[in-house]
Amino acid sequence: MDIRRFGIIGCGFIATIHMDAIRQIEQAALVGVASRSEERAKAAGDSNGCAWYTDYRELLARPDLDFVCVTTGSGSHYAIGMNALHAGKHVVVEKPIAMTSRQADDMIALAEHKGLTLTVVSQNRFIPLHRVVYDLLKQGRLGKLLLAEVSRPFFRTQDYYDSADWRGTIAEDGGAMMNQGIHSIDLLLWLAGKPKAVIGRTSTMTHRMEAEDMALALLTMESGAFATILCSTSTSPGFIPTLNLYGELGAIKIEGSRITHWSVPGVEMPQIAEDRRVGSGASDPKNVASEYHRLQLLDTIRAVEETRNPLVTGEDGKNAVKLIETIVASSAQNGLSLAFGASCE
């Protein structure tokens, strides 16, 4: 099997997760890293035995580069992702895919035009328990879905937001939904489908920052089910994310990767070992495992080899951003019910 060569743009903490994931894939090799900081770029290159650059365009110019992981700040994902696609590289971009759904559309269209694979990191879809739940829902084991609840009540200190000028800004970082809650929002869309109507409320309650640190939403899904979303960075000391699904025949309640309730007719509760790292970023953003990144990178490699879509597409990434836009727009209109994506018209 051919070795797939990866480059990483951005050498902050999340890049180390990608580096670790790539090391664990036999058919993958990290050949270069890039950062505006010479100190970070050199340290990452030396520790991984690969080339390093302070201008990411030099990395993109390498003809032996197959995949690029974009692990920079959120506000730069669009520009760097577009440049990587123009350079003919398959792109793995950390969440969010871009800061607006229109930017995401540009990236999706360019990847399609160039025949390249574009995926946004949504590693929670690769947690084994979530895969089991997804399959059960598709099989109709809960009957008609009535209500889906996702909650991500995290906590971040003011020092966290003060650590860089871009943190907590709308253009470069986003708030509790775009930065932290987007993982739960993606899971909701994956499991319950798209909404058709959205009521949202957002507020900046406990931090000095531009974007929201508390957001709630009530959705009516295309299936007719209801869904609720809670995202926060103000809920001290920070709590593990939850996912609750209520159907006409039964219910599933999950905290992190631990099942707290299981009543699925004819299906015994799966005996999947709890991974205590899942959701452990509730109060510490650096407490993240690399295993699910590894599984997503491996799926992306296989998608290219098998000429299929990855399990997480650019369209999936766009839909999460579009829902966040709609929640923000609804809140700006005092909780008016909006059609999904109405804020982008």
SULMOMO-V100208 format. One record per residue. N is the residue number from 1. PHI is phi in degrees with one decimal (NA if undefined). D_CENTER is the distance of its C-alpha to the mean C-alpha in Angstrom with 1 decimal. Layout:
((N & PHI & D_CENTER) (N & PHI & D_CENTER))
This chain:
((1 & NA & 29.1) (2 & -65.3 & 28.2) (3 & -80.1 & 26.2) (4 & -94.8 & 23.0) (5 & -98.4 & 22.9) (6 & -110.4 & 19.8) (7 & -125.6 & 19.6) (8 & -123.2 & 17.2) (9 & -109.3 & 17.2) (10 & 108.4 & 16.8) (11 & -121.0 & 18.3) (12 & -85.0 & 16.9) (13 & -59.1 & 15.7) (14 & -63.2 & 12.3) (15 & -63.4 & 14.5) (16 & -66.1 & 16.6) (17 & -66.2 & 13.9) (18 & -65.4 & 13.7) (19 & -60.2 & 17.5) (20 & -63.1 & 18.1) (21 & -63.7 & 16.1) (22 & -64.1 & 18.1) (23 & -60.0 & 21.3) (24 & -90.1 & 20.9) (25 & -109.0 & 20.8) (26 & -59.3 & 24.5) (27 & -92.3 & 24.1) (28 & -124.0 & 21.9) (29 & -142.3 & 23.3) (30 & -89.6 & 22.1) (31 & -108.3 & 24.6) (32 & -168.4 & 23.6) (33 & -132.6 & 21.6) (34 & -142.6 & 21.8) (35 & -155.0 & 21.7) (36 & -65.1 & 23.8) (37 & -86.4 & 25.1) (38 & -60.4 & 27.8) (39 & -61.6 & 27.9) (40 & -68.5 & 24.2) (41 & -62.1 & 24.4) (42 & -64.2 & 27.7) (43 & -62.3 & 26.6) (44 & -68.8 & 23.5) (45 & -64.5 & 25.8) (46 & -64.5 & 28.6) (47 & -71.4 & 26.7) (48 & -107.0 & 25.2) (49 & 61.7 & 28.4) (50 & -134.2 & 27.0) (51 & -69.3 & 27.7) (52 & -136.6 & 26.3) (53 & -141.0 & 26.3) (54 & -100.3 & 26.2) (55 & -118.8 & 25.8) (56 & -63.6 & 22.8) (57 & -65.8 & 24.8) (58 & -67.2 & 27.2) (59 & -65.1 & 24.5) (60 & -64.2 & 23.6) (61 & -76.0 & 27.3) (62 & -67.1 & 27.6) (63 & -72.3 & 28.7) (64 & -90.9 & 27.7) (65 & -89.1 & 23.9) (66 & -99.3 & 21.9) (67 & -123.4 & 18.2) (68 & -123.7 & 16.6) (69 & -98.7 & 13.5) (70 & -97.9 & 12.6) (71 & -123.2 & 11.9) (72 & -83.9 & 13.8) (73 & -61.1 & 13.4) (74 & -55.1 & 11.2) (75 & -65.3 & 14.4) (76 & -100.9 & 15.4) (77 & -58.2 & 12.6) (78 & -64.6 & 14.7) (79 & -62.9 & 18.0) (80 & -69.3 & 17.2) (81 & -60.4 & 15.3) (82 & -63.6 & 18.3) (83 & -63.3 & 20.7) (84 & -65.7 & 19.3) (85 & -66.9 & 19.6) (86 & -59.7 & 23.0) (87 & -79.4 & 23.9) (88 & 85.5 & 23.3) (89 & -105.5 & 20.4) (90 & -69.4 & 17.6) (91 & -121.6 & 14.3) (92 & -113.3 & 11.1) (93 & -112.1 & 9.1) (94 & -62.4 & 6.6) (95 & -67.6 & 4.1) (96 & -76.6 & 5.9) (97 & -57.6 & 7.9) (98 & -163.1 & 10.9) (99 & -84.2 & 12.5) (100 & -137.1 & 14.2) (101 & -69.2 & 14.2) (102 & -67.8 & 17.4) (103 & -61.4 & 16.1) (104 & -60.6 & 13.5) (105 & -59.0 & 16.6) (106 & -60.6 & 18.4) (107 & -65.8 & 16.1) (108 & -62.8 & 16.1) (109 & -64.6 & 19.9) (110 & -67.4 & 20.5) (111 & -60.7 & 18.8) (112 & -62.7 & 20.8) (113 & -61.8 & 23.9) (114 & -89.5 & 23.7) (115 & 68.7 & 22.9) (116 & -112.1 & 19.9) (117 & -93.5 & 16.6) (118 & -125.0 & 13.4) (119 & -137.4 & 10.0) (120 & -111.1 & 6.4) (121 & -65.6 & 4.9) (122 & -137.2 & 3.8) (123 & -64.3 & 6.8) (124 & -65.9 & 7.9) (125 & -66.7 & 9.3) (126 & -97.1 & 11.6) (127 & -67.9 & 13.1) (128 & -51.1 & 16.7) (129 & -63.0 & 17.3) (130 & -65.7 & 14.5) (131 & -64.5 & 15.9) (132 & -62.0 & 19.3) (133 & -64.1 & 18.5) (134 & -57.8 & 17.0) (135 & -64.1 & 20.3) (136 & -64.0 & 22.4) (137 & -65.2 & 21.2) (138 & -65.5 & 21.8) (139 & -82.1 & 25.2) (140 & 74.4 & 26.0) (141 & -68.8 & 26.8) (142 & -93.5 & 26.2) (143 & 71.9 & 28.1) (144 & -64.9 & 27.1) (145 & -73.6 & 23.9) (146 & -101.4 & 25.1) (147 & -152.7 & 22.4) (148 & -122.9 & 18.8) (149 & -123.4 & 17.7) (150 & -124.0 & 14.5) (151 & -139.9 & 15.0) (152 & -135.0 & 13.2) (153 & -87.1 & 16.4) (154 & -90.1 & 15.6) (155 & -137.1 & 18.1) (156 & -132.9 & 18.3) (157 & -76.7 & 21.8) (158 & -64.7 & 23.3) (159 & -60.4 & 23.7) (160 & -58.8 & 20.0) (161 & -73.5 & 19.9) (162 & -80.7 & 23.3) (163 & -69.6 & 22.3) (164 & -153.8 & 21.4) (165 & -60.6 & 22.5) (166 & -82.7 & 19.1) (167 & -64.9 & 17.4) (168 & 80.2 & 17.3) (169 & -86.1 & 18.4) (170 & -71.5 & 17.2) (171 & -75.6 & 17.5) (172 & -109.4 & 15.9) (173 & -132.6 & 13.5) (174 & 83.2 & 13.2) (175 & -105.8 & 13.9) (176 & -62.5 & 12.9) (177 & -80.5 & 10.7) (178 & -67.1 & 8.9) (179 & -91.5 & 8.6) (180 & -99.4 & 8.7) (181 & -75.0 & 8.7) (182 & -60.8 & 5.7) (183 & -65.2 & 4.7) (184 & -70.4 & 8.4) (185 & -63.4 & 8.6) (186 & -62.8 & 6.7) (187 & -59.7 & 9.1) (188 & -60.0 & 11.8) (189 & -65.2 & 11.8) (190 & -67.1 & 11.8) (191 & -85.8 & 14.5) (192 & -109.5 & 16.6) (193 & 86.8 & 16.3) (194 & -82.4 & 16.5) (195 & -84.8 & 18.3) (196 & -113.9 & 21.6) (197 & -142.4 & 22.3) (198 & -134.5 & 20.5) (199 & -118.8 & 22.1) (200 & -132.0 & 20.3) (201 & -137.1 & 21.5) (202 & -130.1 & 20.1) (203 & -158.6 & 22.0) (204 & -104.3 & 22.2) (205 & -99.1 & 24.2) (206 & -129.0 & 24.5) (207 & -121.4 & 23.3) (208 & -90.3 & 24.8) (209 & -161.8 & 21.9) (210 & -80.1 & 21.4) (211 & -83.8 & 18.3) (212 & -77.0 & 18.1) (213 & -115.4 & 17.9) (214 & -149.1 & 18.4) (215 & -145.5 & 17.2) (216 & -133.5 & 18.4) (217 & -149.2 & 18.5) (218 & -117.8 & 20.6) (219 & -116.5 & 19.8) (220 & -108.6 & 22.2) (221 & -83.1 & 20.6) (222 & -59.3 & 22.3) (223 & -75.8 & 23.6) (224 & 100.7 & 25.4) (225 & -69.3 & 23.4) (226 & -96.4 & 22.4) (227 & -147.6 & 19.0) (228 & -126.3 & 18.3) (229 & -131.0 & 15.5) (230 & -128.9 & 16.0) (231 & -131.2 & 13.9) (232 & -153.6 & 15.9) (233 & -121.7 & 16.6) (234 & -111.1 & 20.3) (235 & -91.2 & 20.9) (236 & -71.2 & 22.8) (237 & -91.4 & 22.7) (238 & 100.9 & 19.2) (239 & -127.8 & 18.6) (240 & -65.6 & 16.5) (241 & -64.3 & 14.1) (242 & -124.0 & 16.0) (243 & -137.9 & 15.8) (244 & -124.8 & 19.1) (245 & -127.2 & 20.4) (246 & -120.1 & 24.0) (247 & -114.5 & 25.9) (248 & -69.3 & 29.6) (249 & -108.9 & 30.3) (250 & 178.7 & 28.3) (251 & -150.6 & 25.3) (252 & -133.7 & 22.5) (253 & -127.5 & 21.2) (254 & -129.6 & 18.7) (255 & -120.0 & 18.2) (256 & 65.3 & 15.6) (257 & -119.0 & 16.9) (258 & -108.2 & 20.4) (259 & -78.2 & 22.0) (260 & -103.6 & 24.1) (261 & -154.8 & 25.6) (262 & -146.6 & 26.2) (263 & -135.8 & 28.6) (264 & -110.7 & 28.0) (265 & -55.1 & 31.4) (266 & 75.7 & 32.5) (267 & -128.6 & 29.5) (268 & -71.6 & 29.8) (269 & -60.6 & 27.0) (270 & -65.6 & 25.2) (271 & -94.6 & 26.2) (272 & -107.6 & 23.0) (273 & -60.6 & 23.2) (274 & -68.5 & 21.1) (275 & -101.7 & 18.7) (276 & -69.8 & 19.1) (277 & -78.6 & 16.3) (278 & -69.2 & 13.8) (279 & 81.0 & 13.1) (280 & -76.6 & 15.5) (281 & -83.6 & 13.6) (282 & -57.9 & 15.2) (283 & -122.6 & 17.7) (284 & -125.6 & 17.0) (285 & -65.1 & 13.8) (286 & -96.7 & 15.2) (287 & -91.2 & 15.7) (288 & -131.4 & 13.0) (289 & -90.4 & 14.1) (290 & -98.6 & 13.8) (291 & -60.3 & 14.8) (292 & -79.3 & 11.6) (293 & -63.5 & 10.6) (294 & -58.3 & 14.2) (295 & -64.2 & 14.0) (296 & -71.3 & 11.3) (297 & -63.2 & 13.4) (298 & -63.8 & 16.4) (299 & -62.7 & 15.4) (300 & -66.2 & 14.8) (301 & -59.7 & 18.2) (302 & -66.2 & 19.8) (303 & -61.7 & 18.5) (304 & -65.9 & 20.4) (305 & -66.7 & 23.4) (306 & -98.0 & 23.6) (307 & 50.8 & 23.1) (308 & -136.9 & 20.5) (309 & -72.6 & 17.1) (310 & -68.3 & 14.2) (311 & -66.3 & 12.8) (312 & -119.1 & 9.6) (313 & -97.5 & 11.2) (314 & -59.9 & 11.1) (315 & -62.1 & 12.4) (316 & -60.8 & 9.6) (317 & -62.5 & 7.3) (318 & -64.2 & 10.5) (319 & -63.1 & 11.2) (320 & -65.6 & 8.5) (321 & -65.3 & 9.9) (322 & -61.9 & 13.3) (323 & -65.5 & 13.2) (324 & -61.4 & 12.6) (325 & -57.6 & 15.4) (326 & -69.6 & 17.6) (327 & -62.9 & 17.3) (328 & -62.7 & 18.3) (329 & -65.2 & 21.0) (330 & -62.2 & 22.4) (331 & -62.2 & 22.7) (332 & -63.7 & 24.5) (333 & -104.8 & 26.9) (334 & 58.5 & 27.6) (335 & 76.7 & 25.5) (336 & -62.8 & 26.8) (337 & -71.7 & 25.4) (338 & -119.1 & 23.7) (339 & -68.2 & 22.9) (340 & -55.1 & 19.3) (341 & 85.1 & 18.7) (342 & -62.0 & 22.1) (343 & -69.9 & 21.0) (344 & -99.0 & 20.5) (345 & -71.1 & 24.0))
